[in-house]
Amino acid sequence: MATAGDWIDRLPDVALERSSTVERVADMLRGHIIDGALAPGTRLSEERISRKFRVSRNTLREAFRLLGHERLLVHEFNRGVSVAKPDADDVADLFRFRRALELAALRGAADAPPGAVAAVQEAVSSGEAARERGDWWGIGTANMHFHRAVGALLGSPRADETMRQLLAELRLVFHVMAAPRDFHAPYLDRNREISGLLAAGRHGAAADALAVYFDDAERQLLDAFTALGTG
């Protein structure tokens, strides 16, 4: 598990404009969650992060509150702020919502904006490149990009924003898997299958394949939580 110091040191040195400071800080932290750099339970240092981003602690606290509303961070009295720890109920709810959004996006992909289908294919290729490198967490990140690209088929800024929040929560869930290679790698070929069906205009078949994919992934994750005694 990465320590707070490890991931903070990897953050870019940036000076943020006041008009968008809170949103940009929240977006960068959310992005680190999606990329897997922040594991559930990681404690966040106000002092170090505010110094790294060159923002006030009050600004950082506003960003923390924003991510708290998204269920990505939690504040514990006398213990500070840490990354949330999803449970089995969160898994079930996340997949319930994913089915509603992503399956609809595939079924309606005939009306997708220009470049949206190509973005799905690019995410698949990125995952396959990570597999060639043996970068199993990189595969997980590419998988996040794949599903984000699927959601983007809707052509809705609101759906895009919702997907980014949802995928950040989902990445926290993935930390329950003790062997990321065994979990993520088999889904690469299924991503390629779905991408191929989408490119061929077989939108219903792509949605049906993703529905089975969701059933299998949800079952694996719930089994993992049960094995930990948190299901």
Sequence and secondary structure as in RCSB ss.txt:
>XXXX:A:sequence
MATAGDWIDRLPDVALERSSTVERVADMLRGHIIDGALAPGTRLSEERISRKFRVSRNTLREAFRLLGHERLLVH
EFNRGVSVAKPDADDVADLFRFRRALELAALRGAADAPPGAVAAVQEAVSSGEAARERGDWWGIGTANMHFHRAV
GALLGSPRADETMRQLLAELRLVFHVMAAPRDFHAPYLDRNREISGLLAAGRHGAAADALAVYFDDAERQLLDAF
TALGTG
>XXXX:A:secstr
   HHHHHHHS      GGGHHHHHHHHHHHHHHTT S TT EE HHHHHHHHT  HHHHHHHHHHHHHTTSEEE
ETTTEEEE    HHHHHHHHHHHHHHHHHHHHTGGG  TTHHHHHHHHHHHHHHHHHHT HHHHHHHHHHHHHHH
HHTT  HHHHHHHHHHHHHHHHHHTT S HHHHHHHHHHHHHHHHHHHHTT HHHHHHHHHHHHHHHHHHHHHHH
HHTT  
